[in-house]
Amino acid sequence: MDKAPELAQRLSEGKFTLRDMYEQLQNIMKMGPIGKVMEMMPGMSHILPQLKGDEGNSKLKIMINILDSMTDEELDSNKPIKEPSRMQRIARGAGRSVKEVHELIEQHKQFARMVDKMKGLGKPGRSGAVNMAKMANVVPPHIMKQMGGVGGLNNLLKQIGDLNIPGFK
């Protein structure tokens, strides 16, 4: 909660570090079983079916465990981790495979690209401040379809705003 304004500022500038991902994953875990959280958001259980049930929480815990094995420099850097020796060190520290570390880095890159595309969209929940046409262009078309188009996206943002998340009101 205390860091939400800082995160909102970084996101509006198109910046998303591994530390940001780590903090958001921890916040999601605090909300309860991820499957239940996804069920509360329209369309999300169809978009991310791999997060249903206990398996979703297990995957989040693995991701957090991998991130726990990174140095502060790695978490705060804007440059992706590419060196095999660093990936091996992180995997050993987390007790996971190098493949899992690589997958997490790739997921972070996807989120970071999406955040970068969202620069200049405005802040959700501020009386139409979000440019929905630009936002719809950021979300991959197959996901937009599953969400019910721009109307579904707008509904999702409204529901997120109703959750009283700082930076979204």
C-alpha positions, -999 to +999 in steps of 0.1 A: +000+000+000+028+024+009+047+018-023+016+019-046+021+055-057+057+048-066+047+018-086+020+036-104+045+064-113+070+038-126+043+020-146+031+052-161+067+058-173+068+023-187+092+008-162+087-026-146+115-044-128+118-079-115+114-063-080+080-048-091+070-083-103+082-098-070+062-073-049+030-078-071+033-116-067+036-112-030+005-089-029-015-115-050-005-142-025-018-121+004-052-119-013-058-156-007-060-186-031-052-173-066-080-194-081-106-177-060-091-142-069-092-151-106-128-163-103-138-128-090-125-111-121-146-115-152-129-135-180-097-140-160-103-177-153-106-183-190-075-162-198-052-178-172-066-213-167-033-225-154-038-205-122-069-223-111-069-243-079-039-251-057-017-253-088-019-215-092-006-209-057+022-234-062+033-216-094+033-183-077+053-197-048+079-211-072+081-177-089+086-159-056+112-185-046+132-179-078+130-141-073+141-146-037+173-161-051+182-130-071+205-102-059+192-067-053+211-056-085+193-083-106+159-074-091+163-036-097+180-038-131+162-028-163+184-052-182+172-088-185+193-116-171+209-135-200+241-150-187+238-188-182+260-187-151+237-163-134+206-183-143+223-214-129+232-196-097+196-184-093+182-219-101+206-235-075+196-210-049+159-216-055+162-253-058+146-251-093+156-258-128+174-233-151+144-238-175+120-224-147+143-194-142+144-188-179+105-190-181+102-165-152+126-141-170+105-145-202+073-138-183+088-107-169+099-095-204+063-099-216+049-079-187+076-053-192+068-049-229+031-046-220+039-019-194+061-001-219+032+000-243+009+014-216+029+046-212+007+076-215-026+058-211-036+077-179-045+063-146-074+039-143-105+050-124-100+087-129-132+096-147-123+083-181-086+092-178-076+059-194-076+059-232-096+027-237-087+025-274-050+026-266-055+001-237-073-023-260-043-022-284-019-032-255-039-063-247-033-092-271-063-097-294-071-133-282-072-121-246-094-090-255-118-114-272-120-137-241-126-106-219-155-095-240-138-067-259-134-031-247-165-034-226-151-063-207-118-045-202-136-014-190-156-036-165-124-053-153-108-019-146-139-007-128-138-038-106-101-033-099-110+003-089-137-009-066-111-031-047-096+002-033-062-004-048-041+028-044-033+044-078-066+030-093-090+056-080 
